[in-house]
Amino acid sequence: MLDNLPRGTIVIEDLEIGMFRYLRKQVTDEDIEMFATVSTDRNPVHLDDDYAQDTIFQGRIAHGMLTAGLISAVIGEQLPGHGTVYLGQTMKFLRPVRPGDTVYAEVKVTEIDPAKRIVKMDCHCSVEGKKVLIGEATVLAPSRKFD
Ligand SMILES: C[C@@H](O)CC(=O)SCCNC(=O)CCNC(=O)[C@H](O)C(C)(C)COP(=O)(O)OP(=O)(O)OC[C@H]1O[C@@H](n2cnc3c(N)ncnc32)[C@H](O)[C@@H]1OP(=O)(O)O
């Protein structure tokens, strides 16, 4: 029995189709530098102004997986929240995220398999109302009846 659930966690028994949660976060130069360090992805399109100026983006952009990390944060902190296990994630990067952009990341429940505790969720991130990332997450949700 999991009776000490952190606030914000929504167990499988309480999840409903259509539930959604979101966060907003500004992506800073420091975030991009830290992500490059942690991931070891030092692609100059993220880090080098001169290099990035000569690309299709005409300036530095954030790592796609940094933006995707905001989806993970919504899932791990809010929906379903603490105790969730990621099983899969599809994603398409539609537009670049630039340093200083504020990203809105949202996940919405689309399918629930209570027997398997598997939940599917549509995910997207947007900047100034324009989608920069779309995808689908598959997760194992926490339960009141912990086995
Ligand atoms: C590895 C890391 O270090 C690098 C990174 O993390 S880079 C950061 C993450 N990626 C991005 O930020 C890229 C965001 N996407 C874009 O900016 C644009 O999609 C684009 C510039 C890459 C392309 O845009 P555009 O020139 O406008 O192209 P179209 O929309 O006209 O599409 C042309 C064809 O490509 C297909 N396509 C476009 N985007 C995607 C996608 N995300 N996934 C799959 N396919 C894509 C599109 O369908 C078109 O195909 P068609 O057969 O011609 O219809």
The ligand as an SDF file (V2000), in Angstrom:
LIG
                    3D

 54 56  0  0  0  0  0  0  0  0999 V2000
   21.3360   16.4460  -31.9480 C   0  0  0  0  0  0  0  0  0  0  0  0
   21.2400   17.8150  -31.3140 C   0  0  0  0  0  0  0  0  0  0  0  0
   22.5170   18.2870  -30.9390 O   0  0  0  0  0  0  0  0  0  0  0  0
   20.6320   18.7700  -32.3000 C   0  0  0  0  0  0  0  0  0  0  0  0
   19.3940   19.3320  -31.8110 C   0  0  0  0  0  0  0  0  0  0  0  0
   18.9110   19.0730  -30.7560 O   0  0  0  0  0  0  0  0  0  0  0  0
   18.6340   20.4640  -32.8830 S   0  0  0  0  0  0  0  0  0  0  0  0
   17.2630   21.0310  -31.8930 C   0  0  0  0  0  0  0  0  0  0  0  0
   16.0110   20.2700  -32.0980 C   0  0  0  0  0  0  0  0  0  0  0  0
   15.4760   20.4050  -33.4430 N   0  0  0  0  0  0  0  0  0  0  0  0
   14.9210   21.5500  -33.8620 C   0  0  0  0  0  0  0  0  0  0  0  0
   14.8630   22.5280  -33.1470 O   0  0  0  0  0  0  0  0  0  0  0  0
   14.3320   21.5300  -35.2580 C   0  0  0  0  0  0  0  0  0  0  0  0
   12.9710   22.1330  -35.2580 C   0  0  0  0  0  0  0  0  0  0  0  0
   12.3920   22.0160  -36.5900 N   0  0  0  0  0  0  0  0  0  0  0  0
   12.5000   22.9710  -37.4900 C   0  0  0  0  0  0  0  0  0  0  0  0
   13.0580   24.0430  -37.2170 O   0  0  0  0  0  0  0  0  0  0  0  0
   11.8930   22.6940  -38.8320 C   0  0  0  0  0  0  0  0  0  0  0  0
   11.1280   21.5310  -38.7740 O   0  0  0  0  0  0  0  0  0  0  0  0
   12.9580   22.5090  -39.9270 C   0  0  0  0  0  0  0  0  0  0  0  0
   13.7610   23.8090  -40.1140 C   0  0  0  0  0  0  0  0  0  0  0  0
   13.9040   21.3660  -39.6100 C   0  0  0  0  0  0  0  0  0  0  0  0
   12.2350   22.2000  -41.2460 C   0  0  0  0  0  0  0  0  0  0  0  0
   11.2970   23.1940  -41.4430 O   0  0  0  0  0  0  0  0  0  0  0  0
   10.9060   23.6260  -42.9150 P   0  0  0  0  0  0  0  0  0  0  0  0
   12.0950   24.0000  -43.6910 O   0  0  0  0  0  0  0  0  0  0  0  0
    9.8140   24.6230  -42.8050 O   0  0  0  0  0  0  0  0  0  0  0  0
   10.4270   22.2760  -43.5220 O   0  0  0  0  0  0  0  0  0  0  0  0
    8.9570   21.8240  -43.8130 P   0  0  0  0  0  0  0  0  0  0  0  0
    8.0940   22.0010  -42.6140 O   0  0  0  0  0  0  0  0  0  0  0  0
    8.5380   22.4780  -45.0840 O   0  0  0  0  0  0  0  0  0  0  0  0
    9.1550   20.2930  -44.0410 O   0  0  0  0  0  0  0  0  0  0  0  0
    9.9960   19.8000  -45.0940 C   0  0  0  0  0  0  0  0  0  0  0  0
    9.9150   18.2800  -45.0620 C   0  0  0  0  0  0  0  0  0  0  0  0
   10.5280   17.7810  -43.8600 O   0  0  0  0  0  0  0  0  0  0  0  0
    9.5360   17.1300  -43.0680 C   0  0  0  0  0  0  0  0  0  0  0  0
    9.7120   17.5130  -41.6560 N   0  0  0  0  0  0  0  0  0  0  0  0
    9.8580   18.7630  -41.2000 C   0  0  0  0  0  0  0  0  0  0  0  0
   10.0090   18.7250  -39.8730 N   0  0  0  0  0  0  0  0  0  0  0  0
    9.9330   17.4360  -39.5260 C   0  0  0  0  0  0  0  0  0  0  0  0
   10.0050   16.7550  -38.3000 C   0  0  0  0  0  0  0  0  0  0  0  0
   10.1910   17.4270  -37.1530 N   0  0  0  0  0  0  0  0  0  0  0  0
    9.9150   15.4250  -38.2760 N   0  0  0  0  0  0  0  0  0  0  0  0
    9.7310   14.7180  -39.4140 C   0  0  0  0  0  0  0  0  0  0  0  0
    9.6630   15.3120  -40.6300 N   0  0  0  0  0  0  0  0  0  0  0  0
    9.7490   16.6420  -40.6700 C   0  0  0  0  0  0  0  0  0  0  0  0
    8.2000   17.6270  -43.5530 C   0  0  0  0  0  0  0  0  0  0  0  0
    7.1990   16.6680  -43.3880 O   0  0  0  0  0  0  0  0  0  0  0  0
    8.4850   17.8180  -45.0250 C   0  0  0  0  0  0  0  0  0  0  0  0
    8.4190   16.5830  -45.7000 O   0  0  0  0  0  0  0  0  0  0  0  0
    7.6520   16.4500  -47.0770 P   0  0  0  0  0  0  0  0  0  0  0  0
    7.7830   15.0030  -47.4470 O   0  0  0  0  0  0  0  0  0  0  0  0
    8.3450   17.3840  -48.0130 O   0  0  0  0  0  0  0  0  0  0  0  0
    6.2450   16.8690  -46.7980 O   0  0  0  0  0  0  0  0  0  0  0  0
  1  2  1  0
  2  3  1  0
  2  4  1  0
  4  5  1  0
  5  6  2  0
  5  7  1  0
  7  8  1  0
  8  9  1  0
  9 10  1  0
 10 11  1  0
 11 12  2  0
 11 13  1  0
 13 14  1  0
 14 15  1  0
 15 16  1  0
 16 17  2  0
 16 18  1  0
 18 19  1  0
 18 20  1  0
 20 21  1  0
 20 22  1  0
 20 23  1  0
 23 24  1  0
 24 25  1  0
 25 26  2  0
 25 27  1  0
 25 28  1  0
 28 29  1  0
 29 30  2  0
 29 31  1  0
 29 32  1  0
 32 33  1  0
 33 34  1  0
 34 35  1  0
 34 49  1  0
 35 36  1  0
 36 37  1  0
 36 47  1  0
 37 38  1  0
 37 46  1  0
 38 39  2  0
 39 40  1  0
 40 41  1  0
 40 46  2  0
 41 42  1  0
 41 43  2  0
 43 44  1  0
 44 45  2  0
 45 46  1  0
 47 48  1  0
 47 49  1  0
 49 50  1  0
 50 51  1  0
 51 52  2  0
 51 53  1  0
 51 54  1  0
M  END
$$$$
